[in-house]
Each structure stands twice: as C-alpha cells, then as structure tokens.
Amino acid sequence: MELTAVILAAGKGTRMKSRLPKVLHKVAGRPMLEFVLEAAKEAGASRTIVVVGHEGEEVAAAVGDRAEIVWQREQLGTGHALLQAREALAGYEGDILVLPGDVPLVRGETLRSFWQLHRRKGVAATVLTTELEDPTGYGRIVRDAEGRLRRIVEHKDAAPAEREIKEVNTGIYCFRPVVFQVLPKIRPDNVQKEYYLTDAVDLLLREGLEVACFRGEDPEEFLGINDRRQLAEAEGIIRRRVAEKLMEAGVTILAPALTFIDPGVRVGADTVIYPFTFLEGETTVGESCVIGPWSRLKDAVLGREVVIEGGAVIIGARLEDGAKAGPFAYLRPGTVLRPGARVGTFVEVKNSVVGPESKVPHLSYIGDAEIGAKVNVGAGTITCNYDGERKWPTVIEDFAFIGSNTNLVAPVRVGRGAYVGAGSTITKDVPPDALGIARSRQVNIPDWAKKKRR
C-alpha cells in the first residue's frame, strides 16, 4: 500500500509574533518543517504534499523539490487545508498521512508504527493519540465501553467528566481517500468559524465507518510549536536527544545541558566536548578530539586528535589530524590546517592552507595564502591580500621564518628556507634561503628629547 504525506503548513502562527512563517522558525539550527518532512519520509511516505498559505512563497522556497506544493489561499482551518489537496490526490487509492507542520519532535519510527496499525486495521481513519498529565487545551479522546473511539471533543466543548480524560488528539491522522467525500460536508459551527479536521473523523463515524486510535507512548513527540516558549522547549528536547545519542556512541560531553549540537553533526568516539560549545550545520569531528569551552564550529571538518581551544570560531574550515586552533582563533571558509598545524590566539585565517607542523601562533591575519610545511609566522604578521579591487595570493614555502610585525603585500612569494626580518613590509619575492628586510635603518639622535623638553 502506498503512503502519501500531507503536511499542513499554511498557518500564520500569530502567537509567534513574527513576520517569518511559523514552520520556518528554526529548531536546533533547522526550520521545524524540515524535521516533519524527514519524519514523513522515514515513516515510508513515497510522496509528500505541503499545504501552504501565509507567506506561502517563502515556505515553498524552503521546501524546494522535496515535496509538492498546494495552496490554501484562505486559512479556514485544518479540514479546509486538507481539502486543498483533493485535486492533487484525484484517483489516488493509497493511505494519506496528515501531519501538522509544527511538530518537529515526532519520530519517523513512531509514524511508521502508526501507519502499520492503520493498514492492519483496514479502517477509514486512524487518530494518533497520547496521554498528558495536563491535557488542558487539547481535544479529548472519548471512547465507548469497548474502547472504541466515539468522538473527539475540543477542550472548550468538553463536559466536566470529559475534561478529566488524559488521552488527547495529537492532530496526526491516517486516512483512506474516503475522507475527501466527507470533507465538503464539514460546517464551521464553532467560535473560530473554521473547518476542523476533527469533524471529518466525526462524519466518518456517523456514516458507519470504523476509526481506530494509535496511542503514542512518548508525549513530548507531539509537542506543537505555537509560541517562543514552546520553540525553546522543543530546541532543548532535540539537543538533548542529539547529545544522548552521541554519548551512547562514546563521545564525552561534560555538560550536555550547556552544549549545543545540531542534528546533522557527526562526532567520533573518545572526543571530549567542553561546555558552551556550539557544533552547527554539517560539522564532522573525528575521534579523540578536544573542543571548547566557548567554541563555535559550523560546517567544519575535523580529523583525529584535533584540539579546538576556548573562544575559537571555525566556519567552513578543515583541520586535519593533530591540528590545533585557538584560543580565540577565527578560521573562515576555505581554510585548511594540515596535520600538526597550529593557529593560535587572535589569529584570523581565510581561504588559506597552513602546511604540516606550521605555526601561526598569535595576532595575525592570513588571507588567500598558501603556507608550506614547518613554517613559523611571527606575531602581528599580515598578508595584505586586497588592493581595493581584487584579492591576491601569498605563498610561503617550506621551512620559511616570518619575523614579527611583517606585512606581506600580495602577490608575493617567500622562498623555501627564507627568513623575513621583523617589522618588514615585503613587496617583492624573497628567494629561497635569503634574508628579506624591508624597513628603515634606525637612527638615534643624541639629546633630541632633552632639547624638546626645554
């Protein structure tokens, strides 16, 4: 049996108090809608439709080619939203998994089990439920004496006895295509004047069709995001899940609640992560590394036994085995540290290669440069790579020594084994094994200061 997922992502999310569509607010570094798209795929959906409305062009752009887009031009409720997919599903005979776009915590394996139960039961619809200690605000699942679903009652419409029920509707459903026969019959007979999808369940029951329930065991999976508080809560849950998975795989995280790791990050065993470290995007960390504290890595690639000291920011850079960066180093996109290379305190490196066992220990800017093996770059060295119109390269060959407070005005090359005297401004190539000095000769004028004070 084929499964098509329909994700309802048309709402404005008024309580978010934001221009950004609710489903594009980020959780653990990614729009919450992405988590729902992935969960639907993991559940077994071979096709996904996203219903968009408020700021729909922006949502559609974020979805890209991962799903089909249908429009809900007026936001008239969840039942009306699903109805907009009727034309796209004309002639379809498989199952329809309906998901809110604001449930980033739901797991694909839960949805797969849910769908499998729906198939086994052979029913017109299945409602995914869960139990909450405090079900205030949720629709209650009312069952008959034999445990079958009788109706879903909204909190505001529930009688006192019904409000004591802890089993609630999560807003996730699995339908047979017969649902499109009852959706047009829904009436907006409620305070919001909206067409509720729960009414479709009621109509199916009234027509004598069977509706089943599947109870999700973990209530936190079904947390919907309606405001910034819930957004922060979901963020914490996802980051906790990521940290737990990494620790189970042999990573030491000294303070999981104070460490922020995106779901797309991979970390090797025996790596130690200190507090207040941010690992973002598609960062990959090898085995036996040490990172932090107070470091940020985004889309970085680290080999084995790499050390990132406190305050370092690493974005789009690659550090090979045994390399070190920090404290307070800034490695920008295109930077490569070869094995054993070191970039130290208050050094910025951009689009450059630092060769094996080379050192840029402190207070330097290295841009558009290629540094060979076992090079020492003294404090205060600057590669002057930009002439106001274009960027120019600097090449420092193996075993060269660059004295402190040197300006290398690109394009320029320092040859193998060459030295550059401290305080020089180098505008011409320095040949291999030569000493390059480009500074004024010091002149001492006797009694100059004494005479000035008279």
N, C-alpha and C positions, 0 to 999 in steps of 0.2 A: 504494500500500500504506500502510495506517495504521500509526502507531507509538505505542505506549503505553510510558511510562517507569515503572518500578517502582524506587523508591528505598528502600534498606534502612536504616532509621534507628531500630532497636529496641534496639541495644546500650547497655550502661551506660557503657562506656569506663572500666574500672577504673583503668587507668594514668593517667588524668587526675587521679585523686584529688580528685573534685569532686562536689558534690550536683547540679550542673547537668548535664543530659544532654549527652553528648559533642557531638552535632551542633548544639547551640545555643551552644557556645563561639564567641566572635567572632574573626573573622579580618579585619583591616583594617576594623573597625567594624561588621561584619555577621555574623550567625550563619553558620557554614560551610555549613549546609544550604541557605541561600538561593543560594549560588553553584551548588550542584548542581541546584537547581530551575531556575535560569536557563539553565544549560548544557543541560539536557534539553529545554527549550523551544526554544533556539537550534538544537538538533540536529534538530528537526522533530516532536517529540512533541506530539500533539494532545490527549493525556490523560496525567495523571500520578497515580500512586498512591504514597503514602508508607506504609511499614510501620513502625508504632510499637510500643514495648513499655515499656522502662524510662522512668518519668516521661512516659508517653505523652500524658497530657492537656496537659502543658506543650509538648511537641513539636507536638501537633495545633493548639494555640492559636497557635503561631508560624507554622505553615503556613497557617492561615486557609482562605480559599476558593481558594487556588492549586493545591490537589491534593485528591484523595480520600484518606481515611484508612482503613487496615485494621490490625487488631491482631495482634500476636504476643504472646500472654499469657505464654508461657514462652519464654525466649531459648535456643533449642535449635539455633542455627546458621543459616547463610545459606540452606541448602537448605530448611530448615523455614520460614524467613522468607518466601521466595518462594512457598511452598506456601499461605501465608495469603491470597495474592492470587488464588487459583484461583477462588473463588466470584465475586469482582468481575469476573473476566475470562471467565466462563462464556459460551460461544458466540462469543467473540472470535476473529477469523481473521487479525488483523494481526501485526506483529512486536512483540516485547517487549524493551525496552532495560532491563537491570538495572544499577543503579548503587549503590555504597556511598554512604551519606550523609556520609562523612568525606573526600571527595576534592574540596576546594574549588578546586583548581588546574586541573582538567580543563576544556578549552575546548569550547565548543559546536561549533565547526567541525571539531574532531577527532572528536567523537561523530557528527556528520553524515556525515563520510567513512567512518567505521566502519560506520554503518548502510547506507550506499550499497553498500559492498562486500558486506555480508551479503545485500542484495537481489540484487545481480548474481550472486552465487554460488548463490543458491537453496538454501542449506543449512539444516539443522535448528538449528544454533547457530554463532555466531562468538565467538571469545575475543579480547579486546583485550590484546595483549602489549606489552612494551617490553624494552629491553636495559639492564642495570645493570652498572656496573663492579664493584660489590659486591652480589651478589644474595642475601646471607645473610638467611635468614628468609622468603624468597619462594618460592612454588611455581614449579617449573621447567617449561618447555615442552619436552616430549620429542617430537621429530619422527622420522618414518621416513626411509629413504634418499631418498625422493622429495620430502621436505619437508613432508609432511602431518602433522597433529597425531596423535600416537599416544596420548599421555596427559599429564595434569598431575600431577606428583609433588611432594608437600609437602617442604620442606627437610629436615625431621627423618626422612623416609622415603626420601630420595634416596641412591642409591649414590654412591661417590666420584666416578665419572665423570659422573654426572648433576649433582652439585654444581658441576662446572666449567662447566655451561651458564649463560650470562648472560641468556638470554631468559626472562622471568618473566611470570606471570599477574598482571594488574592488578586482578582482581576485577570487571571490567566485561564484560558479556556481552550478546549479542543472540540471542534465542531465537525459534523458532516456537512456537505453542501446544502442540506435541507435548511440550514439556518437562513439562507437567503430568501426562503419562502416566507419566513416569519418576520424578518427584519422590517419590511414595509408596514407591518401591522402594529408596530410599536407606536405608542402615543406619548407625547411629552406631558403626562399628567403628574407633574411634580413641581416643586418650588423653583427649580432651576430651568424648567421648561426645556429639558434636554431629553434626547432619546437614549435610554440606558440599555447597555448590553445585557444587564441582568434581566430585563424584561423579555429578551429573546429566550432566555432559559425558561422563564415562567410560561411563555407561549408554547414552547415545545412540550412542556409538561401538560399543559391544558389540552393539547392535541393528542395526548396519549402516548407520546414518545418518551423513551427512557433517557434519563440524565443521570450520570454517575458522578461520584466525587473521588478525588485522589488527595489524600492528606499529606502535605509536605512536612517532614519531620523537623526541619530547621527554620524557625520563623524569620530569622534575620535575612534569609534569602529573598524574602518577599517585601522587604522594606522599599516602599515607593518614595521617590525624592520629590518633595513639594516645597521645601524651603531650604535656606542655607544651613540650618541646624541639621536637618536630615542629610544634606550633602556632606557635611563634615563627619557625621556618623558613618555613612557609607564609606567615605575615604578611610576612616580608621579601620573598618572591618576588612576592606580589601588589602590594606597594607599589612594588617595582622596575618591574613591568610598567606600573603607572599612571604613574610618573614618566617612563619611556621614551616612552610614548605622548604625554604632554604635551610633552616636549622635541621630539619629532618634529613637533608641531603649532606650534612656535615659542615655547614657554614656556622661560624661563631658570630652572633650578633649580641654585643654586650648589653644593649638596652633597646630591645625591639620596639617599645613604645616611643622611643626617641630617634628612630631610624626610619627613613622614608625611601622605600624601594618600589619602583613601578613594576607592574606585572610582566612587562616584556624584558626585564633584566635577567641575565644568567650569571651565576656566581659559582666558582669551583670550590671543591671541598678544602677545608683547612684554612680558608680565608677568614680573617678577623675584621669585623666592621665595628668601628667605634661610634659613639652616639653623635647625633646631629649630622649624620652623613646622608646625602641625597644621591640615589642612583636612579637615573631617569632614562626614558626612551628605550633604546635598544642596546644599552650598555652591556658589555660582556666582560666578566672578570675571571681570570684564570685561577688556578689553585695556589694556595699558600700566600695570598696577598695580604697586605695590611692597609686599611683605608680609614682615614679620619684621625681625630674628630673634626667636625665642621667642614667637611669637604663636599663638593658637588661634582658629579660626573654625569654627563649627558651624551648619549650615543658614542661613548668611548669604548675602546677595546684594549684590555689589559692582558698581558701574558702571565706567566707564572712568576711568583715571588716579587711582584711589583709592590712598591711602597708609595702610598699617597699620604703625605703628612697634612696636618691640620690647616684648614683655610684654603686649600687648593681648589681651583675651578678647572675642570677638564671637559672640554666640549669638542666632540668630533675628532678626537686625537687618538693615536695608537701608541701604547707603551709596551715594548717588547720585554722579554724575560729579564728580571732583575733591575729594571729601570726604576728611578726614583723621581718624585716630583714633590715640591713643597719644602717647608710650609709656605703658604700664600703664593703659590705659583699659579699662573694663568696660561693654560695651553689651549689654543684656539684651533678651529678646524684646519685639517691638512697637516697637523704636526705629527711627527713620528719620532719617538725616542727609541733608538736601537738598544740591543741588550747591554745592560750595565750603565747606560747613560744616566746623567743626573741633571735635573733642572731645579734650582734651589729657590731661596727666599726672594720674593718680589721680582720674579723673572716672568716676562711675557714672551711666549713663542707662538708665532703664527705661520702656518703654511711652510714649515721648515722641517728638515731632517737633522737630528742630532745623533752623530755616529756612535758606535760602540765605545763604552767607557769614557766618553767625552763628558765634560763638566761645564755647566753654565751656573755657577753657584749662587749668584745673588745680583739683584739690582740691575738687570739688563733687559734690552728688547732685541729679540731675534725675529726678523720677518723676512720671508721669501729667501731663506738661506739654506745652504747645504753644508753641514759641518761633518768632517770626516771622523776617523777613529782617534781616540786618546788626545783630543784637543782640549786645552784649558782656555776658557773665556773669562777674563777678569771682570771684577765688579764694575758696573757702570758702562759696560760696552753696549753700543747701539749700532745696529745695521740701519743705515739711512736708505731705506728702500723705495721711497716715494718722492718723485721730483715735482709733484703737483699735477702731473698728467698721467703717469703710468708707474707701475711697480717694476723694480729692477732686482736682479738676483745678486746674492753674495755667496761666494764659495770659499770655505776654509778647509784646506786639505789636511790629511792625517798628520798628527803629532805637532801641529802648529800651536803657538802660545800667543794669546792676545792679552796684552797688558791692560790694567785697569783704566777706565775712563777713556776708552778708544771709540772713535767714530769711524765706521767703515762705510764710506759713501759709495753705494752701488751704482752701476755694476763694477764689482771689484773681486779680485781673487787673491787669497793669501796661500802661497805655495806650501808644499809638504815640508814640515820641519821648520818653517819660518817663524820668526819672532816679530811681534809688533810692540814697540816701546809704549809704556803707559802715557796717557794723555795725548796720543797721536790722533790726527784726523787723516785717515788714509784715503786718498782719491785715486791712486794708481796701484796696479798689481804689485804684490811683494813676491819676488822669485823664491823658489824653494831654498831652504836653509839660510835665507838672508835675514837681516835685521831691518825692519822698516820703522823709521822715526819721522814723524811729520809734526813738529812743534817748534815754537820759537825758542832760541837759546836764552837761558836765564841770565839776566843782568842784575847785579846788586850795586846800588848807588850808595856809597857811604854817606851817613848823616842826613839822608834825604828826609826821613820822617822827623828828625830832630829839628831841622830847619823849618819844616812845615808848621811845627807847633809854636814857633816864635811869634 
